[in-house]
Amino acid sequence: MTDLHVLSVASEIFPLVKTGGLADVAGALPAALAGEGIRAVTLVPGYPAVLAALEQPQTVVELADLPGGPARVVLAAAQGLDLAVLDAPHFFDRPGNPYLGPDGRDWPDNAIRFIAFAHAAERLARGAAPGLAPDVVHCHDWQAALVPALLAHGGPRPATVLTVHNLAFQGQFPASVFPLLRLPPEAFSVDGVEYYGDVGFLKAGLRYADRITTVSPTYGYEIMTHAGGMGLDGLIRGRAGALTGIRNGLDLDVWDPGADAHLAAPFTRRHPARRARNKAALAARFGLEVPPEMLLFGLVSRLTWQKGVDLLADAVQTLVDAGAALVVVGTGEAPIEAALRAVAERYPGRIGLRFGYDEGLAHLVQGGADALLVPSRFEPCGLTQLSALRYGAVPVAARVGGLADTIVDANEMALAADAGTGVLFSPPTREALELAILRTAALWRDQDAWRAIQKRGMATDVGWGVPAQRYAALFRSLVAGRAG
């Protein structure tokens, strides 16, 4: 029975449009909340892929006075998602990346695009569409972070929650956009939306949201430090009482090794030996010479400094000397791609690269690699290590953020206690990564210990059940508090 309504506001949603983990969360959390008696409708921009997927869309609100031009909100289902879509072709009818133009640079009108998006969310939150008035508005990242600021000015409103998926992306724009927010002049201050003389979208949400969540508990603490706060740590520390860390979950229907069409051989925790066929298929896809006894590492990631992929490029010599091979799937920064190309040319048959986003190949890496590398310098939550655990690829990860929260290091004491699901290292440096690779190779040589680590990982609860319960409790406490 549904007793609470949530309006989720997100700039992307899987499987319709995705650039990162935000889309996965926006796509999976509403279904998990339904099991907790909460109905969530997600407001998303009307990108071409979104509009094309809508089933029997119905216009519910005409927005004639939206900044940047008129638009409308349509309500529809799409691939099991319950959506409200901002149909504004002048802002969102563009090919490719939601945020970047063909030249790889931010769309020059990103500020007004997402100001308009925030205004549409505010209108829905205040009951502009019959039947859609929410009890809670759940905003995701900077693209939706203006919504709490708009709702804080102007009368009765629902409760607001801001989830920070990655503090590195803050949405900072010139002060000249402030009039488009239609906020009172005093809102442009250090206690409002002003941020170093500009308008800070994420800063606004952190300042005005009733509650703030991060996508893992450890990341919630990290962003309160000078090193992890990226200029916002003072504000976040000041709101520590409103901050909660809730780890992300994995969509267990999308990531099911027993029924995954992307695998050469589906398998289960009770019958993991079938993984060997996936390992062989993965090596063949990359043209690598990987006999069954050779340790095969995988990496599925954006190839960026944040993800520590430059550290891996520098550590490949250690990996090869340890008798292992490596496959990499991802796209990112040109210098890092060039460094990976160089090491692949140096070690033909041992290093395989695939630059670009390939969802099917990502599944095969998880189902075929023996170990998955996640050398991130910071990681708010991470979903790739959750997939690795479920698919039996032992995660080898930096001890940061959500990686520290979801992986139990298989050190000597943990193994003696029949614990340990992966290998953690710190700090995130080349030297520490090289030692982690050597530790992993040593574990691989003890196949009984390796299989025990693998099976414990596959038995780990990485789904949305527990996180959804925590979100539901948070939402209900907010509503109860406002009613009281």
Secondary structure, 3 states (H helix, E strand, C coil): CCCEEEEEECCCECCCECCCHHHHHHHHHHHHHHCCCEEEEEEEECCHHHHHHCEEEEEEEEECCCCCCCEEEEEEEECCEEEEEEECHHHHCCCCCCCECCCCCECCCHHHHHHHHHHHHHHHHCCCCCCCCCCEEEEEHHHHCHHHHHHHCCCCCCEEEEEECCCCCCCEECHHHHHHHCCCHHHCCCCCCEECCEEEHHHHHHHHCCEEEECCHHHHHHCCCHHHHCCCHHHHHHCHHHEEECCCCCCCCCCCCCCCCCCCCCCECCEHHHHHHHHHHHHHHHCCCCCCCCCEEEEECCECCCCCHHHHHHHHHHHHHCCCEEEEEECECHHHHHHHHHHHHHCCCCEEEEECCCHHHHHHHHHHCCEEEECCCCCCCCCHHHHHHHHCCEEEEECCHHHHHHCCECCHHHHHCCCCCEEEECCCCHHHHHHHHHHHHHHHHCHHHHHHHHHHHHHCCCCCHHHHHHHHHHHHHHHHHHHC
